[in-house]
């Protein structure tokens, strides 16, 4: 059994490799003292990401949502606006969340 919080929560994820690429381009070409969102600009339902990981792993444990793990004051859907970073330095993410999950799963299989 896998105990989870609210699987309907949605969040914006960027692969760390894309984030590093964004930081490099911002250091080189970003406007000083400006704030940039390093984000994908779209949110993903946590339950869908969990389903994708379980598919990669070839497992289907019983999922149990626990109210104690859910945060009642959490915002249900969080995503960023990347229009400024795209406009100013031309950055956009290139690695899809599904590819990040595949890399995560491959790494997890190597851990003791």
Order of alpha helices (4+ residues) and beta strands (2+ residues): beta-beta-alpha-beta-alpha-beta-alpha-alpha
